[in-house]
Amino acid sequence: MSEPNKNRKTFIVVFIIFLLIIIFLVIDMASRTTAPWNRTKGTGTDAIPGAVAPGALPLSDSVVLDSLLPDTTYHQD
């Protein structure tokens, strides 16, 4: 009869340790994150000074890229 009691006690100890680790990770991740209502208005890259939004190209580069693409429009003669 003492065996199930020992298993239960071990389970409770392991569960509490697991729960404490998860709580620690949640608090740590939350402290590293900025809430959306606390962010400054902008491109969303305020955490990295001088960063550019993904996919953003200068106008001259986008014109060059467009001229390199094949013409896929349908021309009816």
C-alpha positions as a Markdown table, in Angstrom:
| # | Residue | x | y | z |
|---|---|---|---|---|
| 1 | Met | 0.0 | 0.0 | 0.0 |
| 2 | Ser | 2.9 | 2.4 | 0.4 |
| 3 | Glu | 3.9 | 2.1 | -3.2 |
| 4 | Pro | 1.0 | 4.1 | -4.7 |
| 5 | Asn | 1.6 | 6.8 | -2.1 |
| 6 | Lys | 5.2 | 7.1 | -3.1 |
| 7 | Asn | 4.3 | 7.3 | -6.8 |
| 8 | Arg | 1.8 | 10.0 | -6.1 |
| 9 | Lys | 4.2 | 12.0 | -4.1 |
| 10 | Thr | 6.8 | 11.8 | -6.9 |
| 11 | Phe | 4.2 | 12.8 | -9.5 |
| 12 | Ile | 3.2 | 15.8 | -7.4 |
| 13 | Val | 6.8 | 16.9 | -7.0 |
| 14 | Val | 7.6 | 16.5 | -10.7 |
| 15 | Phe | 4.4 | 18.3 | -11.7 |
| 16 | Ile | 5.2 | 21.3 | -9.4 |
| 17 | Ile | 8.7 | 21.5 | -10.8 |
| 18 | Phe | 7.4 | 21.4 | -14.3 |
| 19 | Leu | 4.8 | 24.0 | -13.5 |
| 20 | Leu | 7.4 | 26.4 | -12.0 |
| 21 | Ile | 9.6 | 26.0 | -15.1 |
| 22 | Ile | 6.7 | 26.8 | -17.4 |
| 23 | Ile | 5.7 | 29.8 | -15.3 |
| 24 | Phe | 9.3 | 31.1 | -15.3 |
| 25 | Leu | 9.5 | 30.8 | -19.1 |
| 26 | Val | 6.1 | 32.6 | -19.6 |
| 27 | Ile | 7.3 | 35.5 | -17.3 |
| 28 | Asp | 10.6 | 35.6 | -19.1 |
| 29 | Met | 9.1 | 35.8 | -22.6 |
| 30 | Ala | 6.5 | 38.3 | -21.5 |
| 31 | Ser | 9.2 | 40.6 | -20.1 |
| 32 | Arg | 11.1 | 40.6 | -23.4 |
| 33 | Thr | 8.0 | 41.4 | -25.5 |
| 34 | Thr | 6.5 | 44.9 | -26.1 |
| 35 | Ala | 2.7 | 45.1 | -25.9 |
| 36 | Pro | 1.1 | 46.3 | -29.1 |
| 37 | Trp | -0.4 | 49.4 | -27.4 |
| 38 | Asn | 3.0 | 50.4 | -26.1 |
| 39 | Arg | 4.8 | 50.3 | -29.5 |
| 40 | Thr | 5.5 | 53.5 | -31.4 |
| 41 | Lys | 3.7 | 54.0 | -34.7 |
| 42 | Gly | 6.0 | 53.1 | -37.6 |
| 43 | Thr | 7.1 | 50.2 | -39.7 |
| 44 | Gly | 7.2 | 47.8 | -36.8 |
| 45 | Thr | 11.0 | 47.5 | -36.8 |
| 46 | Asp | 11.5 | 49.9 | -33.9 |
| 47 | Ala | 13.5 | 47.4 | -32.0 |
| 48 | Ile | 16.4 | 47.5 | -34.5 |
| 49 | Pro | 17.6 | 51.0 | -35.3 |
| 50 | Gly | 18.0 | 51.5 | -39.0 |
| 51 | Ala | 16.2 | 48.4 | -39.9 |
| 52 | Val | 14.0 | 48.2 | -43.1 |
| 53 | Ala | 10.7 | 46.4 | -43.4 |
| 54 | Pro | 11.0 | 43.0 | -45.1 |
| 55 | Gly | 10.5 | 43.2 | -48.8 |
| 56 | Ala | 11.0 | 47.0 | -49.0 |
| 57 | Leu | 13.0 | 48.0 | -52.0 |
| 58 | Pro | 14.0 | 51.5 | -53.1 |
| 59 | Leu | 11.9 | 52.7 | -56.1 |
| 60 | Ser | 14.8 | 52.4 | -58.5 |
| 61 | Asp | 15.4 | 48.7 | -57.6 |
| 62 | Ser | 11.7 | 47.9 | -58.0 |
| 63 | Val | 11.7 | 49.4 | -61.5 |
| 64 | Val | 14.8 | 47.4 | -62.5 |
| 65 | Leu | 13.2 | 44.2 | -61.2 |
| 66 | Asp | 10.0 | 44.9 | -63.1 |
| 67 | Ser | 11.9 | 45.4 | -66.3 |
| 68 | Leu | 13.7 | 42.0 | -65.8 |
| 69 | Leu | 10.4 | 40.1 | -65.5 |
| 70 | Pro | 9.0 | 38.6 | -68.7 |
| 71 | Asp | 5.9 | 40.2 | -70.1 |
| 72 | Thr | 3.0 | 38.0 | -69.1 |
| 73 | Thr | 0.1 | 40.2 | -70.3 |
| 74 | Tyr | -2.1 | 38.9 | -73.0 |
| 75 | His | -1.9 | 41.0 | -76.2 |
| 76 | Gln | -4.7 | 40.5 | -78.7 |
| 77 | Asp | -3.6 | 41.4 | -82.2 |
